[in-house]
């Protein structure tokens, strides 16, 4: 295993490029840690992975593996195992030969190759297909072979570039469990690239959220979800993403009124709002909104557009404020499966103060709100 340190790493494909593919990325990864790079297509996460592997040269900055500078080391000198999106298996070789190829090319003795390949096949559940060729395997089995081929070499660093993207939803879920099980067994330092937040939140020790070549936030999965650093992280992480509305506020006799009364907040938000200015971005996750909650500190007035019955729950699509106004804002709420409202109906959704986030209307950075922490208990939120 190796620790990884990235210091101010940059990648530009042309000096004329105004925007860098990766810009000023600094990150420290402990030995045995499972790190997930999460972000939309084109955000730079695969470029970071390729620089770690030595497949892309750095334009600036430094990469260190366990105190050893890697900037000019070729891929074969880095002790890196990499799994690509398309598996890249040798179609004419059996599972055994695909797993053994890297060991043989390094001159590992025949007896050791056989033992290590069979041990890896057993770990990955491939013993029954050890003599099969890739065309005879299922998608999940091919993915296991690709994983095994990288792991059997006992790499110091394991890199995965969207390895589950070619699998169907059910198989992808199964493989997430397999990857978690494998990592618990082998404990190799892992950097995993994906745009799928379910993979990121279930697999990672820490998540690195990227956008536009920059790191927006680094944290444990619950930190990324529960304490987003800015509006990008808030909207990207979560399915659906957080509702975000930029509104002006005023203090009334009973509460804080926002957007002309479409949203009401308790007075505990007043110090943060006064510091933020007259206009602020308010965020509430869809699953935190309901037609009735035990403690209703916050009220949201909206007009129903559509109610989707998704079996386990219903998803409400609505407009915050007057549907016909130019500043009408969209809203999504996750309701109980037995909830019913009519299109065009005006409804009041509620939540608790702790489920409300404030962000700076210009920078998008999250604003801390005193006494607005929450605890989660059976979808009910209360001040902690």
C-alpha positions as CSV (number, residue, x, y, z in Angstrom):
1,X,0.0,0.0,0.0
2,X,1.0,3.6,-0.6
3,X,0.0,7.0,0.7
4,X,-0.7,9.6,-2.0
5,X,-0.1,13.3,-1.8
6,X,-1.1,15.7,-4.6
7,X,0.3,19.3,-4.3
8,X,-1.2,22.0,-6.5
9,X,-1.6,19.6,-9.5
10,X,-2.5,21.2,-12.8
11,X,-3.1,19.9,-16.3
12,X,-3.4,22.0,-19.4
13,X,-3.6,20.4,-22.8
14,X,-2.5,23.7,-24.6
15,X,-0.8,26.8,-23.3
16,X,-3.5,28.7,-25.2
17,X,-6.3,27.1,-23.2
18,X,-8.0,29.6,-20.9
19,X,-9.4,26.8,-18.7
20,X,-7.3,24.0,-17.3
21,X,-8.6,20.5,-17.4
22,X,-7.4,20.2,-13.8
23,X,-6.4,23.3,-11.8
24,X,-4.6,23.5,-8.4
25,X,-5.7,20.2,-7.0
26,X,-4.2,19.3,-3.6
27,X,-5.2,16.1,-1.8
28,X,-3.7,13.7,0.7
29,X,-4.8,10.0,0.7
30,X,-3.9,7.7,3.5
31,X,-2.6,4.1,3.0
32,X,-5.5,1.7,2.5
33,X,-8.1,4.6,2.0
34,X,-10.9,4.3,-0.5
35,X,-11.2,7.7,-2.2
36,X,-13.9,8.5,-4.8
37,X,-13.6,11.3,-7.3
38,X,-17.2,12.4,-8.0
39,X,-18.4,14.9,-10.5
40,X,-20.1,15.5,-13.9
41,X,-18.6,14.5,-17.2
42,X,-15.7,16.8,-18.2
43,X,-14.9,17.9,-14.6
44,X,-11.3,16.6,-14.6
45,X,-11.7,13.5,-12.5
46,X,-10.4,11.0,-15.1
47,X,-7.5,13.3,-15.9
48,X,-6.5,13.2,-12.2
49,X,-6.7,9.4,-12.3
50,X,-4.5,9.3,-15.5
51,X,-1.9,11.6,-13.9
52,X,-1.7,9.3,-10.9
53,X,-1.2,6.3,-13.2
54,X,1.5,8.2,-15.2
55,X,-0.6,8.2,-18.4
56,X,-0.8,12.0,-18.5
57,X,2.1,14.4,-17.7
58,X,1.5,17.1,-15.2
59,X,1.6,20.8,-16.3
60,X,2.3,21.8,-12.8
61,X,2.4,20.6,-9.2
62,X,3.7,17.3,-7.7
63,X,2.4,13.8,-7.1
64,X,4.1,11.7,-4.3
65,X,3.6,8.0,-3.4
66,X,4.7,7.3,0.1
67,X,7.3,10.1,0.1
68,X,8.5,9.3,-3.4
69,X,8.1,12.0,-6.2
70,X,6.3,10.4,-9.2
71,X,6.1,13.3,-11.6
72,X,8.6,11.8,-14.1
73,X,8.2,8.1,-13.2
74,X,6.8,5.9,-16.1
75,X,3.6,3.9,-15.4
76,X,5.4,0.6,-15.0
77,X,7.5,2.1,-12.2
78,X,4.6,3.3,-10.1
79,X,3.1,-0.1,-8.8
80,X,-0.3,0.9,-10.0
81,X,-3.2,-1.4,-10.9
82,X,-5.8,0.2,-13.2
83,X,-9.3,-0.9,-14.2
84,X,-10.8,0.9,-17.3
85,X,-14.4,1.5,-18.2
86,X,-14.3,-1.0,-21.1
87,X,-12.6,-3.9,-19.2
88,X,-9.9,-4.2,-21.9
89,X,-9.7,-8.0,-21.5
90,X,-7.8,-10.2,-24.0
91,X,-10.6,-11.9,-25.9
92,X,-8.5,-14.9,-27.1
93,X,-7.3,-15.7,-23.5
94,X,-9.0,-17.6,-20.8
95,X,-9.8,-16.1,-17.4
96,X,-6.7,-17.8,-16.0
97,X,-4.5,-16.3,-18.7
98,X,-6.0,-12.9,-18.4
99,X,-5.3,-12.9,-14.7
100,X,-1.8,-14.3,-15.2
101,X,-0.7,-12.0,-18.0
102,X,0.8,-9.3,-15.9
103,X,2.5,-11.7,-13.5
104,X,4.1,-13.6,-16.4
105,X,5.3,-10.4,-18.1
106,X,7.1,-9.5,-14.8
107,X,8.9,-12.8,-14.7
108,X,7.0,-14.2,-11.7
109,X,7.8,-18.0,-11.3
110,X,5.2,-20.4,-12.8
111,X,4.2,-22.0,-9.5
112,X,3.7,-18.6,-7.9
113,X,1.6,-17.4,-10.8
114,X,-0.7,-20.4,-10.6
115,X,-1.2,-20.0,-6.8
116,X,-1.8,-16.2,-7.0
117,X,-4.2,-16.5,-9.9
118,X,-6.3,-19.3,-8.2
119,X,-6.3,-17.3,-4.9
120,X,-7.6,-14.2,-6.8
121,X,-10.2,-16.3,-8.7
122,X,-11.5,-17.7,-5.5
123,X,-11.7,-14.2,-3.9
124,X,-13.7,-12.9,-6.9
125,X,-15.9,-15.9,-7.3
126,X,-14.4,-16.9,-10.7
127,X,-13.1,-20.4,-9.9
128,X,-15.9,-22.0,-11.8
129,X,-15.1,-20.1,-15.0
130,X,-11.3,-20.1,-14.8
131,X,-11.0,-21.8,-18.2
132,X,-13.6,-19.7,-20.0
133,X,-12.9,-16.8,-22.5
134,X,-14.4,-13.3,-22.1
135,X,-17.2,-13.9,-24.7
136,X,-18.5,-16.8,-22.5
137,X,-18.8,-14.6,-19.4
138,X,-21.5,-12.3,-18.1
139,X,-20.9,-8.6,-17.7
140,X,-20.4,-8.9,-14.0
141,X,-17.9,-11.8,-14.5
142,X,-15.9,-9.8,-17.0
143,X,-15.8,-6.9,-14.6
144,X,-14.4,-9.2,-11.9
145,X,-11.7,-10.5,-14.3
146,X,-10.7,-6.9,-15.0
147,X,-10.6,-6.2,-11.2
148,X,-8.6,-9.4,-10.6
149,X,-6.1,-8.7,-13.3
150,X,-5.2,-5.4,-11.6
151,X,-5.2,-6.7,-8.1
152,X,-3.3,-10.0,-8.6
153,X,-0.1,-7.9,-9.2
154,X,-0.4,-6.7,-5.6
155,X,-0.3,-3.0,-6.6
156,X,0.5,-0.2,-4.1
157,X,-2.3,1.9,-5.6
158,X,-5.5,0.7,-7.2
159,X,-7.2,3.0,-9.8
160,X,-10.7,2.5,-11.2
161,X,-12.2,4.7,-14.0
162,X,-16.0,4.3,-13.9
163,X,-15.7,0.5,-13.8
164,X,-19.5,-0.2,-13.4
165,X,-20.9,2.2,-16.0
166,X,-21.4,-0.6,-18.6
167,X,-23.5,-2.7,-16.2
168,X,-27.3,-2.6,-15.8
169,X,-28.8,-1.2,-12.6
170,X,-29.2,-4.4,-10.7
171,X,-25.8,-5.7,-11.6
172,X,-24.2,-2.4,-10.8
173,X,-25.7,-2.6,-7.3
174,X,-24.4,-6.1,-6.8
175,X,-20.9,-5.1,-8.0
176,X,-20.9,-2.1,-5.5
177,X,-21.3,-4.7,-2.8
178,X,-18.5,-6.8,-4.3
179,X,-16.2,-3.9,-4.5
180,X,-16.8,-3.0,-0.9
181,X,-16.2,-6.6,0.1
182,X,-13.0,-6.9,-1.9
183,X,-11.6,-3.6,-0.5
184,X,-12.2,-4.9,3.1
185,X,-10.2,-8.0,2.2
186,X,-7.2,-6.5,0.3
187,X,-7.1,-3.0,1.9
188,X,-5.2,-1.5,-1.1
189,X,-5.1,2.3,-1.4
190,X,-7.9,3.0,-4.0
191,X,-8.9,6.0,-6.1
192,X,-12.2,5.5,-7.9
193,X,-13.8,7.8,-10.5
194,X,-17.5,8.0,-11.0
195,X,-20.4,10.4,-11.8
196,X,-22.8,8.1,-9.9
197,X,-23.4,9.5,-6.4
198,X,-24.8,6.1,-5.2
199,X,-21.4,4.5,-5.9
200,X,-19.6,7.4,-4.3
201,X,-21.7,7.5,-1.1
202,X,-21.7,3.8,-0.5
203,X,-18.1,2.9,-1.4
204,X,-16.0,5.9,-0.3
205,X,-14.1,6.5,2.9
206,X,-14.0,10.1,1.6
207,X,-15.5,11.7,-1.4
208,X,-13.8,14.4,-3.5
209,X,-16.4,16.4,-5.4
210,X,-15.0,18.0,-8.6
211,X,-16.4,20.6,-11.1
212,X,-14.6,22.5,-13.8
213,X,-11.2,21.0,-13.0
214,X,-11.5,22.2,-9.4
215,X,-12.1,20.4,-6.1
216,X,-15.3,21.8,-4.6
217,X,-15.4,19.7,-1.4
218,X,-13.6,16.8,0.3
219,X,-15.3,14.9,3.1
220,X,-16.8,11.7,4.4
221,X,-20.1,10.7,2.6
222,X,-22.3,12.0,5.4
223,X,-20.4,15.3,5.4
224,X,-20.8,15.7,1.6
225,X,-24.5,15.0,1.8
226,X,-25.3,16.7,5.1
227,X,-23.0,19.7,5.0
228,X,-22.5,20.7,1.4
229,X,-19.8,23.4,1.0
230,X,-21.7,25.3,-1.7
231,X,-24.7,25.2,-4.1
232,X,-22.9,23.0,-6.6
233,X,-22.3,20.2,-4.2
234,X,-25.8,20.7,-2.7
235,X,-27.5,20.3,-6.1
236,X,-25.2,17.6,-7.5
237,X,-25.3,15.2,-4.5
238,X,-28.7,13.9,-3.8
239,X,-31.4,12.4,-6.0
240,X,-33.1,14.6,-6.8
241,X,-30.7,17.4,-5.9
242,X,-31.4,20.0,-3.2
243,X,-34.1,22.6,-3.9
244,X,-32.4,26.0,-4.2
245,X,-34.1,29.3,-4.4
246,X,-32.6,32.8,-4.3
247,X,-35.0,35.0,-2.4
248,X,-35.2,38.4,-0.6
249,X,-36.3,38.3,3.1
250,X,-37.9,40.6,5.6
251,X,-38.6,40.3,9.3
252,X,-42.3,40.3,10.3
253,X,-44.0,40.2,13.6
254,X,-44.2,36.4,13.7
255,X,-41.4,35.1,11.6
256,X,-39.0,35.8,8.7
257,X,-40.8,36.0,5.4
258,X,-39.0,35.2,2.2
259,X,-40.0,35.8,-1.4
260,X,-43.1,37.8,-0.4
261,X,-44.4,35.1,1.9
262,X,-43.8,31.9,-0.1
263,X,-41.3,30.7,2.5
264,X,-41.4,31.3,6.3
265,X,-38.4,30.8,8.6
266,X,-38.1,31.1,12.4
267,X,-36.2,33.9,14.0
268,X,-33.2,31.7,14.7
269,X,-32.1,32.4,11.1
270,X,-32.1,36.2,11.6
271,X,-28.4,36.7,12.6
272,X,-27.2,34.6,9.6
273,X,-29.6,36.4,7.2
274,X,-28.5,39.9,8.4
275,X,-24.9,39.0,7.8
276,X,-25.7,37.5,4.3
277,X,-27.5,40.6,3.0
278,X,-31.1,41.2,1.8
279,X,-30.9,38.4,-0.8
280,X,-29.9,34.8,0.0
281,X,-30.1,31.3,-1.5
282,X,-32.2,28.9,0.5
283,X,-31.8,25.1,0.2
284,X,-34.1,22.3,1.3
285,X,-33.7,18.6,0.2
286,X,-36.8,17.0,-1.4
287,X,-36.9,14.2,1.2
288,X,-37.1,16.8,4.1
289,X,-40.3,18.4,2.9
290,X,-43.8,17.0,3.7
291,X,-47.4,17.9,3.8
292,X,-47.3,17.5,7.6
293,X,-44.5,17.0,10.0
294,X,-44.5,16.6,13.8
295,X,-42.6,19.9,14.2
296,X,-43.3,22.5,11.5
297,X,-40.8,25.3,12.0
298,X,-40.7,26.1,8.3
299,X,-43.5,26.6,5.8
300,X,-43.3,26.6,2.0
301,X,-46.2,27.7,-0.1
302,X,-46.3,26.1,-3.6
303,X,-48.6,25.3,-6.5
304,X,-48.8,21.7,-7.7
305,X,-47.7,20.8,-11.2
306,X,-47.5,17.0,-11.1
307,X,-47.5,14.1,-8.6
308,X,-45.6,11.0,-9.6
309,X,-46.4,7.7,-7.9
310,X,-43.1,5.8,-7.8
311,X,-44.2,2.9,-5.7
312,X,-42.2,3.3,-2.5
313,X,-42.9,7.1,-2.5
314,X,-44.5,9.9,-4.5
315,X,-42.6,12.7,-6.0
316,X,-44.2,16.1,-6.1
317,X,-43.3,18.7,-8.7
318,X,-44.5,22.2,-8.0
319,X,-43.8,25.9,-8.3
320,X,-42.7,28.1,-5.5
321,X,-44.9,31.2,-5.6
322,X,-47.2,32.2,-8.4
323,X,-47.0,29.8,-11.3
324,X,-47.5,32.5,-13.9
325,X,-45.0,35.0,-12.6
326,X,-41.6,35.4,-14.2
327,X,-39.7,34.6,-11.0
328,X,-41.6,31.3,-10.4
329,X,-39.2,28.7,-9.0
330,X,-39.3,24.9,-9.3
331,X,-39.7,22.7,-6.3
332,X,-39.5,18.9,-5.8
333,X,-40.7,17.1,-2.7
334,X,-40.5,13.4,-1.8
335,X,-43.8,12.5,-0.2
336,X,-45.4,9.3,1.2
337,X,-46.8,6.9,-1.4
338,X,-50.4,7.5,-0.2
339,X,-50.1,11.3,-0.6
340,X,-52.5,12.9,-3.0
341,X,-52.8,16.5,-4.3
342,X,-54.4,17.9,-7.5
343,X,-52.5,19.6,-10.2
344,X,-53.0,23.4,-9.9
345,X,-53.7,23.1,-6.1
346,X,-51.9,25.4,-3.7
347,X,-50.4,23.4,-0.9
348,X,-48.2,24.2,2.2
349,X,-45.2,22.0,2.7
350,X,-43.4,22.0,6.0
351,X,-40.1,21.0,7.6
352,X,-38.0,21.8,10.6
353,X,-35.4,24.6,10.9
354,X,-32.5,22.1,10.9
355,X,-33.4,20.9,7.4
356,X,-32.9,24.4,5.9
357,X,-29.5,25.5,4.4
358,X,-28.5,29.0,3.6
359,X,-25.9,29.9,0.8
360,X,-24.4,33.2,-0.2
361,X,-26.4,34.4,-3.2
362,X,-23.2,35.5,-5.1
363,X,-20.5,33.0,-4.2
364,X,-22.7,30.0,-3.5
365,X,-20.8,29.2,-0.4
366,X,-22.8,27.7,2.5
367,X,-23.6,30.0,5.4
368,X,-23.5,28.6,8.9
369,X,-26.7,29.0,10.9
370,X,-26.6,28.8,14.7
371,X,-29.0,26.4,16.4
372,X,-30.1,24.9,13.1
373,X,-28.5,21.5,13.5
374,X,-30.9,18.6,13.1
375,X,-31.2,15.0,14.0
376,X,-32.8,12.4,11.7
377,X,-35.5,10.2,13.3
378,X,-37.9,8.4,11.0
379,X,-38.0,11.3,8.5
380,X,-38.7,13.8,11.3
381,X,-36.4,16.6,12.1
382,X,-36.0,18.5,15.3
383,X,-33.5,21.1,16.7
384,X,-30.5,19.4,18.3
